[in-house]
Amino acid sequence: MKIFVQFHSYLRRLTGRETWQVELPVGALVSDLLERTCREFPPMRDADKILLVAIGVEFAKRSDPLHDGDEVSLMPPLQGG
């Protein structure tokens, strides 16, 4: 299945991309996507534990399933001031 990923904030520098399209097997979870992302972009390993993930406009857990055509946003923790 095809997943569309958007990288936000400094994650764009880590990956050198704003977006990424990846093929994952049917039944893949958010955790599978994150593992694949870290393999494809090794600098992401440092950010992996703090990442926020959204599928569409809803925050997601690592155990959430992905579906063909999902748009996933990866972002650092939100900060306010």
C-alpha positions as CSV (number, residue, x, y, z in Angstrom):
1,M,0.0,0.0,0.0
2,K,1.1,3.5,-0.7
3,I,1.6,6.0,2.2
4,F,2.3,9.7,1.8
5,V,4.6,11.2,4.5
6,Q,5.1,14.9,5.3
7,F,8.1,15.9,7.4
8,H,7.7,19.0,9.6
9,S,10.1,21.5,11.2
10,Y,13.7,20.3,11.6
11,L,12.8,16.8,10.4
12,R,13.0,18.2,6.9
13,R,16.7,18.9,7.5
14,L,17.2,15.4,8.8
15,T,15.7,13.8,5.8
16,G,16.4,16.4,3.1
17,R,12.8,16.2,2.1
18,E,9.4,17.8,2.8
19,T,7.5,14.8,1.6
20,W,8.1,11.1,0.9
21,Q,6.0,8.4,-0.7
22,V,6.6,4.9,0.6
23,E,5.2,1.4,-0.2
24,L,4.4,-0.7,2.9
25,P,2.7,-4.1,3.1
26,V,-1.0,-4.3,3.8
27,G,-1.6,-4.4,7.6
28,A,1.4,-2.2,8.4
29,L,1.3,-0.1,11.6
30,V,2.6,3.4,12.3
31,S,5.5,1.7,14.1
32,D,6.4,-0.1,10.8
33,L,6.4,3.2,9.0
34,L,8.7,4.7,11.6
35,E,11.1,1.8,11.4
36,R,11.2,2.1,7.6
37,T,11.7,5.9,7.9
38,C,14.7,5.4,10.2
39,R,16.2,2.8,7.8
40,E,15.8,5.2,4.8
41,F,16.9,8.3,6.7
42,P,19.3,7.2,9.5
43,P,19.5,10.7,11.1
44,M,15.8,10.2,12.0
45,R,16.8,7.6,14.6
46,D,17.8,10.4,17.0
47,A,14.3,11.9,16.7
48,D,12.3,8.7,16.7
49,K,11.5,8.5,20.4
50,I,10.0,12.0,20.5
51,L,8.1,12.1,17.2
52,L,4.5,13.1,17.0
53,V,2.5,11.3,14.3
54,A,-0.7,12.2,12.7
55,I,-2.8,10.3,10.2
56,G,-4.8,12.9,8.3
57,V,-5.7,15.5,11.0
58,E,-5.8,13.0,13.9
59,F,-2.8,12.2,16.2
60,A,-1.9,8.6,16.0
61,K,-0.2,6.0,18.2
62,R,2.5,3.7,17.0
63,S,0.1,0.8,17.3
64,D,-2.4,2.3,14.9
65,P,-2.9,0.6,11.5
66,L,-2.2,2.4,8.2
67,H,-4.4,2.2,5.1
68,D,-3.6,2.6,1.5
69,G,-3.4,6.3,0.6
70,D,-3.0,7.6,4.2
71,E,-1.3,10.9,4.6
72,V,1.0,10.8,7.6
73,S,2.6,13.8,9.2
74,L,5.8,13.4,11.3
75,M,6.6,16.3,13.6
76,P,8.7,17.1,16.6
77,P,6.8,17.8,19.9
78,L,4.8,21.0,19.9
79,Q,6.2,23.8,21.9
80,G,4.6,26.9,23.1
81,G,5.7,30.1,24.7
